[in-house]
Amino acid sequence: MDEQSARSGPPRGWRHGSPPWDRWEHPATRWPWRSTVLVTVFVLVGSGFAAHAQQGERADLDPFARVLLLVAGGLLLWRKRYPVAVVFGTAAAVMVYLGAGYPYGPVLLTVALACFSAVVAGHRRAALAAMGMLWAGHVLVAHWLFRWLPPSGDSAVSWGEEIVVATWLVAIAAVSELFRVRREQWIRDRAERAVAARRRADEERLRIARELHDVLAHSISVINVQAGVGLALLDTDPEQARTALTTIKDQSKEALGEVRQVLDTLRAPGDAPRTPAPGLDRLPELVEQAAGAGLAVDVEGKPPRLAPGTDLAAFRIVQEALTNVVRHSGSRHARVHLAHDARVLRLRVDDDGPATGDDAGGSGNGLAGMRERAAALGGTIEAGPRPDGGFRVLAVLPLTSSSAARTSPGPKQEDR
């Protein structure tokens, strides 16, 4: 598997841990005990200092004020499970606290945190409604109801201070919304990376399966034919049977080597292969192996200098086409024609037929594998009967850099 699959983790900024908004991804499984206790203690202690600083201007803290502070802080324990109820509950508790004339101070932090949690959870309207309710209640108390509410002798708050309060509420909502957007973006990026990693894994599995199919189908087909020859001639022509067994030994050794190379790549994706991938320079070997299976192959034309991926695909396509002739055609003669220009390589494999209808060892994946190889390079495969009764496989593979383009493989077609 390519090296990028090992790099499909979080962005560089999060290399040393999940981003802070990841803790909201599964809110129902976590109770924010520590943060709730910390905020509640901070609110209680900070409100005491605020009461001392605002002595004479606001009412002193009494047991009812401390209950309200505990309620506003304690509600935050449920902010991830019930964010809407918590944001309205804390806003109501703070509104009662300020309406009773108790000092301004860190109690407003509880509303900010509740609003933040609601927005991050996707309840933007509920958070804005709660914040609007708190601001409207504060305006009502500070400008009309202050005469009948403690502390005595209090005066109306200036509209400049109301603008400051409104700005503070808007800033909380804006920061919460920004955090929500960044969190959703991070979740989308992570999902896309997971999809990309699965796609690369699927492509790698498909590549390995295709490679194993091409290696084993060809080698086992030759072995099957030679084993039949050896059995038929074992008593009448022992020397020819010995030749067939030698071919079986050589072919099985070569197949084991290629399978081992594929499996080594699977075990150690970062290591370079120990032996080069086969290419059209090994076409004479294919011709010799086919001859050992009783198939005479004529080769016309010479291939150009090819990139490794194109060279491997061309070799496997010719190999699979000849394997299909050995397994499924009654013809004992095939022709391989190679032609190219500045842009494409054309491979054509013909046999004279007819088809035997023998499906032994046929998995129906041969032509599909050839199409996948060609499509991965931006090429095409055409395969089908010829008017004269034979069968033709025609591959067109690009030679330029555009061969990296991806095209959809054609519909799967069973081997003949």
Order of alpha helices (4+ residues) and beta strands (2+ residues): alpha-alpha-alpha-alpha-alpha-alpha-alpha-alpha-beta-alpha-beta-beta-alpha-beta-beta
